[in-house]
Amino acid sequence: MTEVYDIVIIGGGPVGMFAAFYASLRDVKVALIEALPELGGQPLALYPDKKIYDVPGLLGVTGRDLVTNLKKQMGLFKVDIFTDTTIIDVRQTDALFTLTTDKEKTLLAKTVIMATGKGSFEPRRLQIEEASKFEGAGLSYFLSQPETLAQQVVAIVGGGDSAVELALAIEPYAKKTYLIHRRDRFRALEQSVKQLEHSPVEVLTPKKVTGLKRLANGQLQVNLTHVKEFEKNEKLVVDQLIVQYGFISQDQVVREWAIAPDRDLYGVLVKENFVTSQPGLFAIGDVNSYPGQADLIAIGFGQAPEAVNAAIRCFDPDRGGPGHSSSLIIE
């Protein structure tokens, strides 16, 4: 007999993990579904060692440590966890949601909370001829451990938060660190840019990468062109080139659900308590869209209890609460 969950949460990033914990805190039967092999979402998959400064009460917590703490928090109560599992369809019949997975397993739920972020993601790649042949051999789009680049010459390409923060993280380990950006100004957080200006990182702007060449000694020659003065070219020799152009999100699977919720250009449209156009289906975190919405982990954390409490009212309108967690005694 197929189990019926009170709440199924789709998406095992930080917001989904906290929602699962809070649901278990309220003593409902909850399942957490994650498409990747491991819980943690983007903070663990993309920037495990980058420090996050906008989570209240945690000063400069790394993505890895944040996820570790969320896992410990979830471990206090029972949460059924399914990793490496994608929900390929959601239907609603007889007051229950039927969720079909890519593992030929079906879950039944009274309510569903989407915490899928922007969907699966892949890096925006360097748009130059034959760039792909250098991937994994001097050209990369991810870096989880800056210390692995000790005594190497490294160039970062990009102008946003990820590029600036990665350059600052690598600089203490690398022999030399360059940051290449096609504009004069960076789009990163102001405090990060200020830190960059006072660091040994050599900034190369406004320049873009126009070619790559493998040298006999195994290093990579990076050809740069000045964006405003095209006759100005230079060659940079590095051990590693890391491109930080951001990521392309893919949420096509959700769009193909039988009860796909209404959306706009920015995400799934939500109303009061983060309910979608489908009653009983909620959306929290970066996946949702409403006026004034901002894609911050802290905001998603705040949305999680509100959606969980609203979900509980759907199937148990007479339940009291929520109470305060400070009244609990946990050994």
C-alpha positions as CSV (number, residue, x, y, z in Angstrom):
1,M,0.0,0.0,0.0
2,T,1.4,3.4,-1.0
3,E,2.2,5.6,2.0
4,V,0.3,8.9,2.3
5,Y,2.4,11.8,3.5
6,D,0.9,14.9,5.1
7,I,3.5,17.1,3.3
8,V,5.9,16.3,0.5
9,I,8.6,18.8,0.0
10,I,10.3,18.9,-3.4
11,G,13.8,20.3,-3.4
12,G,16.5,19.5,-0.9
13,G,18.4,22.8,-0.8
14,P,18.6,24.8,2.4
15,V,15.1,26.2,2.2
16,G,13.6,22.7,1.5
17,M,15.6,21.2,4.3
18,F,14.5,23.8,6.8
19,A,10.9,23.3,5.7
20,A,11.2,19.6,6.2
21,F,12.6,20.1,9.7
22,Y,9.8,22.6,10.6
23,A,7.2,20.2,9.3
24,S,8.7,17.4,11.5
25,L,8.8,19.8,14.4
26,R,5.0,20.2,14.0
27,D,4.7,16.3,14.1
28,V,3.4,15.7,10.6
29,K,4.4,12.9,8.3
30,V,6.8,14.5,5.8
31,A,9.0,13.5,2.9
32,L,11.8,15.5,1.3
33,I,12.7,14.8,-2.4
34,E,16.0,15.9,-4.0
35,A,17.1,15.4,-7.6
36,L,20.8,15.5,-6.8
37,P,22.6,12.6,-5.1
38,E,23.1,14.6,-2.0
39,L,21.1,17.2,0.0
40,G,22.3,20.8,0.0
41,G,21.3,22.3,-3.4
42,Q,23.4,25.1,-4.9
43,P,25.4,26.0,-1.7
44,L,26.9,22.5,-1.5
45,A,27.1,21.8,-5.3
46,L,28.4,25.1,-6.5
47,Y,30.1,27.0,-3.6
48,P,30.7,24.7,-0.6
49,D,33.6,26.7,0.7
50,K,32.3,30.2,-0.1
51,K,31.2,32.2,2.9
52,I,27.6,33.3,3.1
53,Y,27.0,36.5,5.1
54,D,23.3,37.1,4.9
55,V,22.0,34.2,7.1
56,P,20.9,35.7,10.4
57,G,23.1,34.8,13.4
58,L,25.7,33.0,11.3
59,L,28.7,35.2,10.5
60,G,30.3,34.0,7.3
61,V,29.1,30.4,7.3
62,T,30.3,28.3,4.3
63,G,27.8,26.5,2.1
64,R,29.2,23.2,3.4
65,D,28.8,24.1,7.1
66,L,25.3,25.5,6.5
67,V,24.1,22.3,4.9
68,T,25.8,20.2,7.6
69,N,24.0,22.1,10.3
70,L,20.7,21.8,8.5
71,K,21.2,18.1,8.2
72,K,21.8,17.8,12.0
73,Q,18.7,19.9,12.6
74,M,16.6,17.6,10.4
75,G,18.0,14.6,12.3
76,L,16.1,15.7,15.5
77,F,12.8,14.3,14.2
78,K,11.7,11.9,11.5
79,V,11.9,13.0,7.9
80,D,11.8,10.5,5.0
81,I,14.5,11.6,2.5
82,F,14.7,10.5,-1.1
83,T,17.8,11.7,-3.0
84,D,18.8,11.2,-6.6
85,T,15.0,11.4,-7.3
86,T,13.2,13.6,-9.7
87,I,9.4,14.3,-9.6
88,I,8.4,14.0,-13.2
89,D,4.7,14.4,-12.7
90,V,2.2,15.7,-10.1
91,R,-1.5,15.0,-10.4
92,Q,-4.4,15.7,-8.0
93,T,-7.3,13.3,-7.4
94,D,-9.7,12.7,-4.5
95,A,-8.0,15.3,-2.3
96,L,-4.6,13.7,-2.7
97,F,-1.6,14.6,-4.8
98,T,0.0,11.7,-6.7
99,L,3.7,12.3,-7.3
100,T,5.5,10.2,-9.9
101,T,9.3,9.9,-9.7
102,D,11.9,8.9,-12.3
103,K,12.5,5.8,-10.2
104,E,9.1,4.3,-11.0
105,K,8.0,5.1,-7.5
106,T,4.7,6.9,-6.6
107,L,4.2,9.0,-3.5
108,L,0.8,10.3,-2.2
109,A,0.5,13.5,-0.3
110,K,-2.2,15.7,1.2
111,T,-0.2,18.8,0.4
112,V,3.0,19.6,-1.6
113,I,5.6,22.3,-1.0
114,M,7.9,23.2,-3.9
115,A,11.4,24.4,-2.9
116,T,13.1,23.7,-6.1
117,G,14.9,27.0,-6.5
118,K,15.4,27.9,-10.2
119,G,15.5,24.2,-11.1
120,S,18.5,22.2,-12.2
121,F,21.5,24.3,-13.3
122,E,24.5,24.2,-15.5
123,P,27.2,26.9,-16.0
124,R,27.2,29.5,-18.7
125,R,30.1,28.4,-20.7
126,L,32.9,30.4,-22.4
127,Q,31.7,31.3,-25.9
128,I,34.9,30.9,-27.9
129,E,35.8,28.4,-30.5
130,E,36.8,24.9,-29.2
131,A,36.6,26.0,-25.6
132,S,35.1,22.6,-24.7
133,K,38.3,20.8,-25.5
134,F,40.0,22.6,-22.6
135,E,37.4,21.7,-20.0
136,G,38.9,19.6,-17.3
137,A,42.4,20.4,-18.6
138,G,42.9,24.0,-17.4
139,L,39.5,25.4,-18.0
140,S,36.7,24.8,-15.4
141,Y,33.5,26.3,-14.1
142,F,33.5,25.0,-10.6
143,L,35.9,25.0,-7.7
144,S,35.1,23.5,-4.3
145,Q,38.5,23.7,-2.6
146,P,40.7,26.8,-3.2
147,E,43.7,25.2,-1.5
148,T,44.0,22.8,-4.4
149,L,45.4,25.7,-6.5
150,A,48.3,26.3,-4.1
151,Q,51.3,27.9,-6.0
152,Q,49.4,28.0,-9.3
153,V,48.7,31.0,-11.6
154,V,45.0,31.3,-11.7
155,A,42.7,33.6,-13.8
156,I,39.0,34.1,-12.9
157,V,36.6,35.4,-15.6
158,G,33.4,37.2,-14.6
159,G,32.1,40.3,-12.8
160,G,29.5,39.2,-10.4
161,D,29.5,38.0,-6.8
162,S,30.8,34.5,-7.6
163,A,33.8,35.8,-9.6
164,V,34.9,38.4,-7.1
165,E,34.4,36.1,-4.1
166,L,36.2,33.2,-5.8
167,A,39.2,35.4,-6.6
168,L,39.4,36.6,-3.0
169,A,39.2,33.0,-1.8
170,I,41.9,31.7,-4.1
171,E,44.3,34.6,-3.7
172,P,45.8,33.4,-0.3
173,Y,46.7,30.0,-1.9
174,A,47.6,30.9,-5.5
175,K,51.0,32.1,-6.7
176,K,49.2,34.8,-8.7
177,T,45.5,35.6,-9.2
178,Y,43.9,37.5,-12.0
179,L,40.3,38.7,-12.3
180,I,39.1,39.4,-15.9
181,H,35.9,41.3,-16.5
182,R,34.6,42.8,-19.7
183,R,33.2,45.9,-18.0
184,D,34.9,48.6,-15.9
185,R,32.6,48.0,-12.9
186,F,31.8,44.9,-11.0
187,R,28.2,43.8,-10.2
188,A,29.3,42.2,-6.9
189,L,28.3,43.2,-3.4
190,E,30.0,46.5,-2.5
191,Q,31.9,45.2,0.5
192,S,33.4,42.4,-1.7
193,V,34.5,44.9,-4.3
194,K,36.1,47.1,-1.7
195,Q,37.9,44.0,-0.4
196,L,39.0,43.2,-3.9
197,E,40.5,46.7,-4.4
198,H,42.7,46.2,-1.3
199,S,43.8,42.7,-2.2
200,P,46.8,41.5,-4.3
201,V,44.4,40.2,-7.0
202,E,45.3,41.8,-10.4
203,V,42.2,43.1,-12.0
204,L,42.1,43.2,-15.9
205,T,39.2,45.3,-17.2
206,P,37.5,46.0,-19.6
207,K,38.8,42.9,-21.3
208,K,37.4,39.6,-22.6
209,V,38.8,36.2,-23.4
210,T,39.0,35.7,-27.2
211,G,41.1,32.5,-27.4
212,L,42.9,29.7,-25.6
213,K,46.0,27.8,-26.5
214,R,47.7,24.9,-24.9
215,L,51.5,25.5,-24.4
216,A,54.2,22.9,-24.5
217,N,54.7,23.1,-20.8
218,G,51.1,22.3,-20.1
219,Q,50.0,25.8,-19.2
220,L,47.2,27.6,-20.8
221,Q,47.7,30.8,-22.9
222,V,44.7,33.1,-22.5
223,N,44.2,35.6,-25.3
224,L,42.6,38.9,-24.2
225,T,41.1,41.7,-26.2
226,H,40.4,45.2,-24.8
227,V,36.6,45.7,-25.1
228,K,36.9,49.4,-26.1
229,E,40.2,49.5,-27.9
230,F,40.2,46.4,-30.1
231,E,43.8,46.8,-31.2
232,K,44.9,46.3,-27.7
233,N,45.6,42.6,-27.2
234,E,47.6,40.7,-24.6
235,K,48.4,37.1,-23.7
236,L,48.2,35.7,-20.2
237,V,49.8,32.4,-19.2
238,V,48.0,30.5,-16.4
239,D,47.7,27.1,-14.9
240,Q,44.0,27.4,-14.4
241,L,41.2,29.4,-16.0
242,I,37.9,29.4,-14.0
243,V,34.9,30.9,-15.7
244,Q,32.2,32.5,-13.4
245,Y,29.5,33.6,-15.8
246,G,26.7,32.3,-13.6
247,F,24.3,29.5,-14.3
248,I,21.4,28.6,-16.6
249,S,18.4,27.1,-14.7
250,Q,16.3,24.4,-16.2
251,D,12.8,23.9,-14.9
252,Q,11.2,22.2,-17.8
253,V,10.1,19.1,-15.8
254,V,7.9,21.2,-13.5
255,R,6.3,22.9,-16.5
256,E,5.2,19.5,-17.8
257,W,3.4,18.4,-14.6
258,A,-0.3,17.7,-15.1
259,I,-1.1,20.4,-12.5
260,A,1.7,22.8,-13.5
261,P,1.1,26.0,-11.4
262,D,0.7,29.4,-13.0
263,R,3.9,31.3,-13.5
264,D,5.4,34.5,-14.9
265,L,8.9,35.3,-16.3
266,Y,10.4,35.0,-12.8
267,G,8.9,31.9,-11.3
268,V,5.8,30.3,-9.9
269,L,3.2,32.8,-8.9
270,V,2.1,32.7,-5.3
271,K,-0.6,34.2,-3.2
272,E,-1.1,34.5,0.6
273,N,0.9,31.9,2.6
274,F,2.8,31.1,-0.7
275,V,0.0,28.9,-2.1
276,T,0.1,28.6,-5.9
277,S,-2.7,28.6,-8.4
278,Q,-3.3,24.9,-7.3
279,P,-4.9,24.7,-3.8
280,G,-2.7,22.6,-1.5
281,L,0.4,23.2,-3.6
282,F,2.9,25.8,-2.2
283,A,6.1,27.4,-3.5
284,I,8.8,28.8,-1.3
285,G,12.3,30.2,-1.9
286,D,13.8,31.2,-5.2
287,V,11.2,29.2,-7.2
288,N,8.3,31.6,-6.4
289,S,7.4,35.0,-7.7
290,Y,5.6,37.9,-6.2
291,P,6.0,41.7,-6.1
292,G,9.2,42.7,-4.3
293,Q,10.5,39.1,-4.1
294,A,14.3,38.7,-3.5
295,D,16.3,35.5,-4.0
296,L,17.9,35.2,-0.6
297,I,18.3,32.1,1.6
298,A,17.2,34.1,4.6
299,I,13.9,35.0,2.9
300,G,13.3,31.4,1.9
301,F,13.8,30.3,5.6
302,G,11.1,32.8,6.6
303,Q,8.7,31.5,4.0
304,A,9.1,27.8,5.1
305,P,7.2,27.9,8.4
306,E,4.4,30.0,6.9
307,A,3.9,27.5,4.0
308,V,4.1,24.5,6.4
309,N,1.5,26.0,8.8
310,A,-0.8,26.8,5.9
311,A,-0.4,23.3,4.5
312,I,-1.3,21.8,7.9
313,R,-4.5,23.9,7.9
314,C,-5.4,22.3,4.6
315,F,-5.7,18.8,6.0
316,D,-6.2,19.5,9.7
317,P,-8.0,22.9,10.1
318,D,-8.7,22.3,13.8
319,R,-5.1,21.8,14.8
320,G,-3.8,24.3,17.3
321,G,-0.5,26.1,17.1
322,P,2.0,26.7,16.0
323,G,3.7,26.8,19.4
324,H,7.2,28.0,20.2
325,S,10.2,25.7,19.7
326,S,11.8,27.1,22.9
327,S,9.2,25.1,24.9
328,L,10.7,21.8,23.7
329,I,13.1,19.8,25.8
330,I,15.4,17.9,23.4
331,E,18.1,15.6,24.9
